[in-house]
Amino acid sequence: MKRIGRIMVLGLSLFLSGCAGLTQQGEGKAWKEPVTGMEFILVKGGCYEMGDTFGDGYEVEKPVHEVCVGHFWMGKYEVTQGQWERVMGSNPSQNKMDPQYPVEKVDWNDAQEFIRKMNQTTGKGFRLPTEAEWEYAARSGGKKEKWAGTSKEAELTEYAWFLANSGERPHPVGQKRPNGLGLLDMSGNVWEWVQDWYDRDYYKESPRKNPPGPDRPLVYRVIRGGSFYDRDRNVRTSNRSGMIGPRARNQFTGFRLTLSAP
């Protein structure tokens, strides 16, 4: 019995050690990366109907198809200019007004270099989310949610910076209401790079479990979420844009990070 007791104490000690830095936040857990101060929310995996579930989207959002994703940590906010500067030592953004503004004018390759340096410094395995992970997180864990946090058009200004309320400029992260997982600015503010190559017909052949995107190099990469300069239709959670090459830089596009979870 004493040996069993020691084993139970050791197991509890290891569990608590593994949870160091995690804090309860709503129904999920939050973790703060100490080097950059980046905050992450635990997204519990599951299955959902990915694509244009409301029937008013673009053809590239069809067909609606079931997708299952594993657990992962998603950045609570878009990567900020201050966080970028701490890792990279410079700020490429066009709108340099505050360290809390989202970094922009970064291409897909720039994001990968940021990730490489951050992983080298932290010893973690940060990456861009897949398109399927991004939509699942934006929709508060795969709910039928038109925008990140709401399906009511009258409430959209409470959740997103877009053409109707942004003054045609980005804003500091975290000023709007979060979605059901505690994630902010997933609709609007700046577009967000994801990992996938863009294939307008990928939904017709997408695997059900953890789809990684097309397995061959193509011309464009996917961006998600819309920006401060987009109409309400383009900041929907199912909207996918891919007419942008991996070396394209503009003031409308940034990114957020993810980290796989056991």
DADA-V95762 format. One record per residue. N is the residue number from 1. RES is the residue in one letter. SS is DSSP state (2 for helix, 1 for strand, 0 for the rest). PHI is phi in whole degrees, 0 to 359 (999 if undefined). NEAR is the number of other ideal C-beta (glycine too) atoms within 10 Angstrom. Layout:
n: (N/N)
res: (RES/RES)
ss: (SS/SS)
phi: (PHI/PHI)
near: (NEAR/NEAR)
This chain:
n: (1/2/3/4/5/6/7/8/9/10/11/12/13/14/15/16/17/18/19/20/21/22/23/24/25/26/27/28/29/30/31/32/33/34/35/36/37/38/39/40/41/42/43/44/45/46/47/48/49/50/51/52/53/54/55/56/57/58/59/60/61/62/63/64/65/66/67/68/69/70/71/72/73/74/75/76/77/78/79/80/81/82/83/84/85/86/87/88/89/90/91/92/93/94/95/96/97/98/99/100/101/102/103/104/105/106/107/108/109/110/111/112/113/114/115/116/117/118/119/120/121/122/123/124/125/126/127/128/129/130/131/132/133/134/135/136/137/138/139/140/141/142/143/144/145/146/147/148/149/150/151/152/153/154/155/156/157/158/159/160/161/162/163/164/165/166/167/168/169/170/171/172/173/174/175/176/177/178/179/180/181/182/183/184/185/186/187/188/189/190/191/192/193/194/195/196/197/198/199/200/201/202/203/204/205/206/207/208/209/210/211/212/213/214/215/216/217/218/219/220/221/222/223/224/225/226/227/228/229/230/231/232/233/234/235/236/237/238/239/240/241/242/243/244/245/246/247/248/249/250/251/252/253/254/255/256/257/258/259/260/261/262)
res: (M/K/R/I/G/R/I/M/V/L/G/L/S/L/F/L/S/G/C/A/G/L/T/Q/Q/G/E/G/K/A/W/K/E/P/V/T/G/M/E/F/I/L/V/K/G/G/C/Y/E/M/G/D/T/F/G/D/G/Y/E/V/E/K/P/V/H/E/V/C/V/G/H/F/W/M/G/K/Y/E/V/T/Q/G/Q/W/E/R/V/M/G/S/N/P/S/Q/N/K/M/D/P/Q/Y/P/V/E/K/V/D/W/N/D/A/Q/E/F/I/R/K/M/N/Q/T/T/G/K/G/F/R/L/P/T/E/A/E/W/E/Y/A/A/R/S/G/G/K/K/E/K/W/A/G/T/S/K/E/A/E/L/T/E/Y/A/W/F/L/A/N/S/G/E/R/P/H/P/V/G/Q/K/R/P/N/G/L/G/L/L/D/M/S/G/N/V/W/E/W/V/Q/D/W/Y/D/R/D/Y/Y/K/E/S/P/R/K/N/P/P/G/P/D/R/P/L/V/Y/R/V/I/R/G/G/S/F/Y/D/R/D/R/N/V/R/T/S/N/R/S/G/M/I/G/P/R/A/R/N/Q/F/T/G/F/R/L/T/L/S/A/P)
ss: (0/2/2/2/2/2/2/2/2/2/2/2/2/2/2/2/2/2/0/0/0/1/1/1/1/0/0/1/1/1/1/1/0/0/0/0/0/0/1/1/1/1/1/0/0/1/1/1/1/1/0/0/0/0/0/0/0/0/2/2/2/0/0/0/1/1/1/1/1/0/0/1/1/1/1/0/0/0/0/1/2/2/2/2/2/2/2/2/0/0/0/0/0/0/0/0/0/0/0/0/1/1/0/0/0/0/0/2/2/2/2/2/2/2/2/2/2/2/2/2/2/2/0/0/0/0/1/1/0/0/2/2/2/2/2/2/2/2/0/0/0/0/0/0/0/0/1/0/0/1/0/0/2/2/2/2/2/2/2/0/1/0/0/0/0/0/0/0/0/0/0/1/0/0/0/0/0/0/0/0/0/0/0/0/0/0/0/1/0/0/1/1/1/1/1/1/1/0/0/0/0/2/2/2/0/0/0/0/1/0/0/0/0/0/0/0/0/0/0/1/1/1/1/1/0/0/0/0/0/0/0/2/2/2/2/0/0/0/0/1/1/0/0/0/1/0/0/0/0/0/0/0/1/1/0/0/1/1/1/1/0/0)
phi: (999/297/295/298/298/297/297/295/296/297/297/296/299/295/297/295/297/292/266/302/91/266/228/289/216/63/269/245/241/239/223/248/283/288/289/257/79/294/258/232/248/286/253/284/293/173/250/205/270/274/118/282/285/267/79/234/264/267/300/290/267/235/282/295/212/283/227/239/238/277/289/202/265/242/305/296/232/295/301/268/296/295/292/300/294/295/271/259/81/205/226/276/295/280/260/271/246/192/299/272/288/294/292/215/58/240/272/299/292/299/299/294/291/301/298/301/291/294/294/296/282/265/76/265/234/297/200/282/289/288/299/293/295/301/294/300/291/299/271/55/89/82/290/282/229/291/240/290/116/202/245/262/301/295/263/302/295/282/246/216/266/217/304/289/222/272/69/60/209/287/225/306/293/81/270/261/287/280/280/293/263/93/270/238/64/283/254/82/72/223/301/233/296/241/287/288/292/262/228/298/256/298/298/285/232/299/294/284/261/44/300/269/91/307/266/224/297/236/273/241/251/274/238/225/97/75/223/299/256/254/288/303/296/270/257/293/292/266/291/233/243/219/275/213/282/295/254/278/238/204/284/261/234/226/190/225/256/222/213/298/237/299)
near: (5/6/7/8/9/10/10/10/10/10/10/10/10/10/9/10/8/10/11/7/12/15/10/8/16/11/11/18/18/17/20/13/20/9/12/20/11/23/18/25/23/19/25/14/16/13/13/21/14/27/20/21/19/15/8/11/19/15/10/19/21/15/11/17/17/13/25/17/25/14/12/22/24/24/26/22/22/25/26/24/24/15/25/26/17/16/20/16/8/8/14/16/21/12/17/13/12/12/15/15/23/30/29/27/18/24/20/23/15/19/26/16/13/20/19/12/13/22/14/10/13/16/6/16/10/20/18/22/28/21/27/26/25/27/27/27/26/27/27/21/19/22/15/13/22/24/27/30/26/19/16/11/10/7/13/23/16/12/22/29/28/23/17/13/14/18/9/8/13/28/22/17/26/15/11/22/13/20/25/16/26/19/22/25/30/32/30/30/31/33/27/26/27/28/20/25/20/23/19/14/11/19/21/10/10/20/11/12/11/15/21/13/19/16/6/7/7/15/12/18/25/26/27/26/32/30/29/26/19/23/11/18/13/18/28/28/30/25/22/26/20/21/10/21/14/18/10/17/16/15/16/19/24/29/29/30/23/22/20/14/16/5)
